[in-house]
């Protein structure tokens, strides 16, 4: 399945929308064999086909769209009243924490291998190397758990989506980190293909990620696997209903 083509079609849809504008759309070159090899060495596993297929076509992509600039307060009020499933906000006042709609899938080797996330993902003070946490019915040393969280969709400075690396697992669990990437226990677990399908369905609306994945100790529930058939049963965001 060519997700890059699907995201490109989503961008075309937004460009034609009378109320919306694309601020940024960038598709990276495919990941190199060297990048895949480095990631698989880190995982000690072969990457899942869904992950490899995506990054073989584009080693990351960025899409940022919003309500068109220049709207009057009255027009914005009318838009918010009609399309009230998400808080649309003020189109000219986006900041690093409050984008309305953004996708920022970074290169896979940057997420998993090259970047040190220790200065970004900071838990409460860890007092001992033996401190543990339980996540998805597994007990981890807290330091190891923190070290193995690898953000890959940096859609804001407040929250992101991250891989949880586990030795020998080529299809890592995915969870939402919030509170400036420090909060890990308030998310359902999903997988990569489910996440891409969710992005396409919600058109990358940032608040949708919170609505879908936010749940205290959601890791104790079964993973939220949401393929295209799942989303066919749901209603698309009001901005995109015919």
Protein Blocks (a to p, Z undefined) as FASTA:
>chain_A
ZZklmmmmmmmmmmmpmkbccfbdcddddddfklmmmmmmmnopacdfklmmmmmmogcd
addddddehiafklmmmmmmmmmmbcfbjaklccfklcfbdcddddfklmmmmpccklmm
ccdddfbfkbccdeehiacdfklmmmmpccfbdfbfkbccdddddehiabdcddddeehh
lamklcccddfklmmmmmmmnnopaklmmmmmgcghklmpccddddfklmmmpccdfklc
ZZ
